[in-house]
Amino acid sequence: MIYMDGAPDNKKFLEDLNNGVNKFSDLSDGFSKVVSISHNDADGISCLHLMQNLLYKMNINYDYFIYNRSVSWEDYLKGILSKRSSNKIAFVFTDVGSNLMELIPIIKKREEEFFILDHHEVDSNLHRDEYPENLTFINPTIYGFDGLDHIAGATLSYLFAKKIKPQIIKQGWLTIIGIAGDSLKPMNELKSFNQEVYQELLNENIFEEKEGLILFGGMHDTVKNGLKYSILPFIKGLGGENEIKINSLLDKLQINPNKDFVKLNEIEIQKIQQEVQFNSIGRYALLHQKQGILKFAFEHALLLNILCFKNISAAVSIIQLNKITRYANEIYMDYVSDLAKNLRILSNELPRYETKKAIFIDVKGKIPPSNWSDTASFSTVNELLNPSKILLLGGLERKSQTIKLSIRCTRKYLRETNGIGVNKIISRIKKDLGGTGGGHKLAGGIRLSKASYKRLKENIDEYIQNSI
């Protein structure tokens, strides 16, 4: 496998994409069924529906499965692959499937065609000549593109599907959800293929774009709730605070707390920015056919991410609805309320132990274990702590009597270390101290014995340095 240095190789990636499209198109008449497998997040669910729309337009029977990476590919595919191979069936993996060291031995034994469209880093240095003939692998990270900043899984799936059926552009709003959920940025900060596809769909009036104050998480709500439940950016002093404190501030600024957030005028926005001392003006996407929370691309994506871990069937179905259900709305509000509160607790109440390269935070029972991962993630995305240090957040898990840690870093940290992130650090820790866990560049987790955790705290800078 070739990894590019310097600028991404656009030409080679597009050659790969076109070759994959041509192969799928040429073989499709012989497929009796196509099985789509995708990731359990907003980007993956968007990919899934894009592929289903493509297969419907091609008059191909299809089935789908959602993979949450909790088990190995071998164990997962045992329940999907039939005992008898058949070249009449194809598998399409979207937003998941770059674990080639696991997948290639499985694929080599099968007659089905496998198409993998992924934007995650590849775990193998295999050359393309070593791929089995029944595998078509399309991944822009091979050619120097950043799977975080340059191309979402839904963007890749959209590019693939549109080359086969140009009318798939009408389902481009699915891509906008995937981009919003994966990029975690205002739309004016998109790059590369994400930006190109976004602009193409905007030009085609597939969705609407507006500019204003960005408070992702509460854009669909009132001004008071927008400030309270914003998780990107999280506003210190207001995020997760009680309503009395927020209403008092808005009364002082002569702004109606119950006004729709998106109806704030320029003068009111300036008042809020000056009082709170933050600048978050940007562009955001609105989906024409949707209402309420579902109309706002980021909030829609956030809801999907929440549902994927609560009720995967609801996540798969709600993306096709125009109005949110009461069940989903309750889950969404519980989530943003808890997350905003936990970010406030992390910012103001939790003790921390800092070294030159790391920050340890013991939750001390103030944040439930089920919330550790998202609290750690959004604290780093918001750079609530030193962005040049690794965050290790967690504590004692009573049931297992082990120390569970959510480990995170910022994109700034990745730039400073030439892309050596959390996954490398976790690998180094496991090698020296044991434990179980894993992750990718920005995020991961590990469980350690109490003794190993003590050694980790004493020597964390050494482990980080040796990983780099």
C-alpha positions, -999 to +999 in steps of 0.1 A: +000+000+000+013+034-009+011+063+015+016+097+000+038+124+014+030+161+009-001+171-011-028+145-017-027+127-051-061+137-065-055+120-098-047+085-084-076+086-060-101+095-088-086+067-109-093+043-081-128+056-077-136+054-114-121+018-117-143+008-087-174+024-103-167+007-136-162-027-120-194-024-100-214-013-130-201-040-152-208-068-128-241-055-114-263-072-140-251-105-125-259-097-089-289-113-074-284-093-042-261-067-028-255-067+010-245-033+024-226-031+057-221+003+073-209+020+105-232+028+135-230+066+134-245+095+115-219+092+087-224+055+084-262+057+084-260+084+057-238+061+036-262+032+041-292+052+028-272+065-002-262+030-012-298+018-007-310+046-030-284+036-056-294-001-055-331+008-057-324+029-088-304+000-103-333-025-096-310-047-075-323-065-044-304-055-013-301-061+024-281-042+051-263-047+084-248-022+109-213-029+123-203-013+156-167-027+157-174-044+191-164-078+177-138-090+151-147-091+115-144-129+115-170-132+143-193-106+128-193-120+093-199-155+105-236-146+109-238-129+075-218-150+051-236-181+038-219-215+040-218-216+003-201-188-016-217-173-047-205-148-072-241-137-076-239-118-044-219-086-037-209-069-004-205-032-002-188-018+030-192+019+036-176+041+063-161+009+078-138-018+066-101-007+064-090-035+087-075-053+057-053-076+079-086-090+092-107-089+061-084-101+033-080-136+047-118-139+049-124-124+014-098-147-002-119-177+008-151-164-008-165-161-043-186-130-036-175-096-048-164-072-021-164-034-025-150-013+004-156+024+003-139+038+034-122+070+047-105+056+079-068+049+081-057+016+068-041-009+091-020-026+064+009-019+041-001-045+016+005-035-020-025-034-043-011-065-062-017-085-030-054-078-029-076-108-038-093-104-072-128-102-057-119-072-036-122-036-048-108-012-022-114+026-024-099+047+003-086+083-002-063+082+028-040+060+007-033+089-015-027+115+013-063+127+019-073+133+055-103+111+065-112+136+092-110+169+073-111+161+036-137+135+029-165+120+050-177+085+044-210+099+030-190+121+006-172+091-007-204+071-010-221+100-028-192+103-053-194+066-060-232+065-063-235+096-085-211+083-110-234+053-116-267+071-113-264+109-116-299+114-103-286+104-069-279+141-064-315+144-052-305+123-022-275+146-016-290+159+016-280+126+031-244+135+024-248+168+041-259+150+073-228+127+071-205+157+065-220+176+094-217+147+118-181+138+109-165+172+104-178+189+136-173+222+119-193+252+105-199+246+068-176+274+057-146+256+072-150+224+050-121+213+029-113+193-002-140+169-014-163+177+015-163+213+004-167+205-033-196+182-028-212+206-003-210+235-028-223+213-056-254+203-036-259+239-025-258+251-061-284+225-069-307+238-041-306+204-024-305+222+010-304+257+023-274+275+039-276+304+064-250+325+082-252+334+118-241+326+153-231+290+156-241+271+187-243+235+175-265+214+197-292+240+203-296+258+170-332+246+166-342+259+200-348+292+218-320+316+226-318+305+263-317+268+253-293+275+225-268+290+250-275+263+276-272+233+253-246+244+229-219+216+229-199+231+200-188+256+211-194+249+247-198+283+264-181+285+298-203+302+323-235+294+304-233+259+291-251+235+314-260+263+338-295+268+353-321+288+334-322+316+360-286+325+353-291+325+315-323+344+316-307+370+338-280+376+313-305+379+284-327+403+303-296+424+309-289+424+271-326+431+264-330+399+244-361+377+247-350+344+261-378+325+243-370+340+209-360+314+182-323+312+182-320+315+144-340+347+145-314+366+164-306+398+146-271+412+140-273+436+170-284+409+193-257+385+181-231+412+188-244+418+223-241+381+231-206+378+217-194+409+235-209+397+268-197+361+266-165+369+248-165+343+220-167+346+183-186+318+165-200+332+133-203+308+105-225+290+080-248+261+087-270+238+066-308+235+068-326+206+051-356+218+030-380+189+037-375+185+074-389+202+105-376+211+140-344+194+151-343+173+118-341+205+097-307+214+111-280+192+096-257+192+127-284+185+152-299+158+128-265+141+127-261+144+165-295+128+170-284+099+147-252+094+166-272+093+199-298+069+185-271+046+171-261+037+206-296+037+221-318+022+194-302+014+161-336+006+144-348+041+153-316+056+139-320+038+106-356+048+102-356+084+115-333+097+088-362+092+064-387+111+086-395+148+082-405+153+118-389+140+150-407+115+172-414+122+208-392+093+218-362+106+198-368+142+210-366+130+247-334+111+241-319+141+223-327+165+251-315+142+278-282+138+259-274+174+253-285+184+288-263+157+304-233+165+281-235+203+287-237+196+325-208+172+323-186+197+304-194+223+330-184+199+358-152+190+339-143+227+334-151+238+370-151+210+395-129+181+386-093+179+399-066+173+374-031+160+374-009+175+347+025+165+333+045+180+305+025+160+279-007+148+295-037+157+317-053+131+339-089+138+352-105+115+378-143+119+375-147+112+412-182+098+407-195+131+394-199+119+358-215+085+350-192+060+332-216+059+302-209+096+297-170+095+300-164+090+263-185+119+250-174+142+277-138+136+269-144+139+231-163+173+233-138+187+259-110+182+233-130+193+204-138+225+223-102+227+236-114+233+271-080+221+283-045+225+270-048+213+233-011+203+231-016+176+258-032+142+258-064+139+279-069+108+300-103+109+317-119+082+338-117+064+370-124+031+389-150+009+373-165-008+403-178-040+386-144-049+371-123-032+397-101-018+369-093+017+358-112+027+327-098+057+307-112+076+277-081+090+260-084+119+236-062+144+217-069+175+196-063+181+159-037+206+170-019+178+189-019+157+157-003+185+137+024+190+163+032+153+163+030+146+126-002+126+130+009+103+158-022+101+179-041+082+206-041+048+189-002+047+189-001+058+225-026+031+236-006+005+217+026+015+235+008+014+269-006-021+263+028-033+252+044-022+285+016-023+310-010-048+295-047-038+296-073-039+269-084-012+245-078+006+212-089+035+191-079+058+163-059+090+161-082+113+180-099+090+204-096+057+222-100+039+254-082+015+277-088-006+308-059-011+332-053-027+366-048-003+395-011-011+396-006-005+359-026+028+362-003+040+389+028+032+368+011+050+338+006+082+358+042+081+369+056+075+334+030+089+310+054+114+293+078+085+286+050+065+270+039+094+249+074+103+238+082+066+229+050+065+208+061+096+188 
